[in-house]
């Protein structure tokens, strides 16, 4: 329901400010942390972080205005385009740090695997919305979506990018679960994954990826090697205490002990300077955003919108959960940035697509008739 009283224009009043205001505060807080990570300078991290957010906020607003019919019509073509881009990465992609993940389009450097995260969600939402409910336990409900997930995951694993491939699979699996597939299929899949995990570990992972997994269990065993990232992150978080060392006073990041203080370990950079209080603020904002997204999914009046919204929430949640577990040594270091705080255009693009999609479904819910169910 709109809160418009005649003073605030209707297009502004009807926006989900209960989510947007906390999001803006989180982005500004992230810019402050990035300012400190750069040694008290806006460049090169904080300024580009804010510019990217403003640009992608416009993109999110455009997404939020899209009609349902257009989104459903463009879903499969979008999936094919991103899949072709992933193939292009394997052929002509840029190599950085031993990984081939980027396409240089001239006006920007694009990481197609990031875009596939929200695209796989909307693709499976469209598939299950078009599938008769009586066929949800049939082979088509499993084999076709499984193939839609396996194709991009296979390309991403070749880059190699284990974290992003798991993120794509996670978003797809959540949509499949919420679509109503039998739970026993997921239990069987989990058991099968556990059975083949040793084979994948020894024969499917690169040496550095194996070291990252093993380091998670005992980072102190190689404190100056594979365990260096996690140990320095724990030191930064622990040294912050309750109130932190103060803004721009973090020694771990300023003395360059903490690796990647502006991307993967931005939460550690924040925790050292802002302490437990800062960490609770970050968690509170993510809780607000994710809770709002789940409410949007619950209030959706059709299957497509509900699955789409829930899948976008799952995508953002994966970023947050994996990054926080990673910086605290509870997950391998897989290069998953913290949404809306880490410096990086690709992750900001992905998460703002998710925000735009949630705002779009929220608009659909607001404009939907108050009776019956739509198809």
Secondary structure, DSSP 4 states (H G I P E B T S, - for coil): -----SSS-HHHHTS-HHHHHHHHHHHHHHHHHHHHHTTS-STTTHHHHHHHHHHHHHHHHHHHT--HHHHHHHHHHHHHHHHHHHHHHHHH-EEETTEEEEEE-SS-EE-HHHHHHHHHHHHHHHHHHHS-GGGTTSTHHHHHHHHHHHHHHHHHHTTT-HHHHHHHHHHHHHHHHHTT--HHHHHHHHHHHHHHHHHIIIIIS-HHHHHHHHHHH-GGGGTTTTTHHHHHHHHHHHHTTTT-S-TT--HHHHTT-STTTTTTTHHHHHHHHHHHHHHHHHHHHHHHHHHHHHHHHHH-SSHHHHHHHHHHHHHHHHHHHHHHHHHTTSS-----PPTTTSS-HHHHHHHHHHHHHHHHHHHHHHHS-SSS---
